[in-house]
Structure formats: C-alpha cells, structure tokens
Amino acid sequence: MAYENVLLVIIVAGMVLFGSKKLPELFRSLGRAHREYEKAKLEAQREFVTLHDDSNEHSTDRKNLEEIALKLDVLNPNSLSDEDLLQSIQKKIGSSSAT
C-alpha cells in the first residue's frame, strides 16, 4: 500500500513538473532505461558465470601449482607452461624424497 502512495506522489509531481503531455514520454524513457539496465545486469551475470565456470578450474589449478612450486624453490614458476611447471614440481618432489 505504501508503494501505491509513492507511485501516486511521483505521478502528481511529474504532472506538475513536466505537464500531462510530457509525462507519458517520461515514463516510456524510464521504462526503456529500466529494461536496458535489467538486460545489462543479466548479461553481466551470464558473462560472470561463464568466465567463472570456464576459468575457475584452470586458474585455481595454476595458482595451486605455482604456490607448490614456490614452496619447492622452483625458479620462475609463473614463466613456465603448465606442463613444464608440473614436471618441475615432480622433479623437485622426486629429488627431495630421495634425500
């Protein structure tokens, strides 16, 4: 019920400020702006979900590998490819378990 009162006050204020002829045009503009906002919001959500789903596993795995490599003193782990990084870690683990 409070929502209806606010809407009524906005309509009356709009009529006073813009006149009854400009009011429909104003509401059409507001409606278009609201639709564009919702459209952009949904698109951003879809893009975030897609990026999160596609890259989350890879980036998390890469970050974990780099952290392990740093703990094992692998030189420049961020400059190595995923395969080279994995091999370097395996070599370090193999050499440290032999000692």
C-alpha positions as semicolon CSV with decimal commas, in nm:
position;residue;x (nm);y (nm);z (nm)
1;M;0,000;0,000;0,000
2;A;0,288;0,237;0,071
3;Y;0,424;0,158;-0,276
4;E;0,097;0,279;-0,431
5;N;0,118;0,606;-0,236
6;V;0,474;0,668;-0,351
7;L;0,375;0,598;-0,712
8;L;0,080;0,839;-0,683
9;V;0,305;1,112;-0,541
10;I;0,555;1,058;-0,824
11;I;0,281;1,081;-1,087
12;V;0,141;1,401;-0,936
13;A;0,489;1,553;-0,906
14;G;0,560;1,454;-1,265
15;M;0,241;1,620;-1,385
16;V;0,330;1,938;-1,200
17;L;0,692;1,945;-1,320
18;F;0,657;1,811;-1,674
19;G;0,293;1,864;-1,762
20;S;0,045;1,597;-1,861
21;K;0,166;1,584;-2,224
22;K;0,529;1,510;-2,138
23;L;0,450;1,259;-1,863
24;P;0,389;0,955;-2,090
25;E;0,714;1,027;-2,273
26;L;0,897;1,047;-1,940
27;F;0,756;0,712;-1,825
28;R;0,843;0,549;-2,160
29;S;1,200;0,673;-2,119
30;L;1,212;0,543;-1,764
31;G;1,073;0,208;-1,881
32;R;1,336;0,181;-2,156
33;A;1,611;0,272;-1,914
34;H;1,490;0,010;-1,667
35;R;1,475;-0,259;-1,940
36;E;1,828;-0,171;-2,057
37;Y;1,953;-0,186;-1,700
38;E;1,797;-0,529;-1,643
39;K;1,929;-0,653;-1,977
40;A;2,282;-0,536;-1,896
41;K;2,257;-0,687;-1,548
42;L;2,153;-1,028;-1,684
43;E;2,425;-1,017;-1,949
44;A;2,688;-0,936;-1,687
45;Q;2,564;-1,223;-1,468
46;R;2,580;-1,468;-1,761
47;E;2,928;-1,349;-1,853
48;F;3,049;-1,384;-1,494
49;V;2,906;-1,736;-1,465
50;T;3,063;-1,835;-1,797
51;L;3,403;-1,693;-1,703
52;H;3,380;-1,841;-1,355
53;D;3,289;-2,187;-1,487
54;D;3,543;-2,187;-1,772
55;S;3,844;-2,041;-1,597
56;N;3,788;-2,126;-1,232
57;E;3,925;-2,478;-1,252
58;H;4,222;-2,380;-1,468
59;S;4,317;-2,069;-1,272
60;T;4,274;-2,246;-0,938
61;D;4,489;-2,537;-1,055
62;R;4,750;-2,298;-1,194
63;K;4,758;-2,096;-0,871
64;N;4,793;-2,412;-0,665
65;L;5,077;-2,536;-0,887
66;E;5,257;-2,202;-0,860
67;E;5,222;-2,200;-0,480
68;I;5,361;-2,553;-0,459
69;A;5,644;-2,462;-0,695
70;L;5,738;-2,161;-0,483
71;K;5,746;-2,377;-0,170
72;L;5,974;-2,621;-0,352
73;D;6,203;-2,339;-0,475
74;V;6,125;-2,386;-0,845
75;L;6,272;-2,087;-1,028
76;N;6,026;-1,856;-1,210
77;P;5,717;-2,077;-1,188
78;N;5,498;-1,809;-1,348
79;S;5,709;-1,814;-1,665
80;L;5,672;-2,190;-1,715
81;S;5,393;-2,358;-1,906
82;D;5,151;-2,575;-1,709
83;E;5,323;-2,893;-1,832
84;D;5,676;-2,763;-1,754
85;L;5,560;-2,643;-1,414
86;L;5,412;-2,982;-1,335
87;Q;5,730;-3,159;-1,446
88;S;5,947;-2,924;-1,238
89;I;5,736;-2,993;-0,932
90;Q;5,753;-3,367;-0,991
91;K;6,134;-3,346;-1,026
92;K;6,163;-3,147;-0,702
93;I;5,939;-3,391;-0,518
94;G;6,137;-3,687;-0,656
95;S;6,472;-3,533;-0,563
96;S;6,359;-3,427;-0,216
97;S;6,212;-3,767;-0,133
98;A;6,537;-3,938;-0,237
99;T;6,736;-3,739;0,021
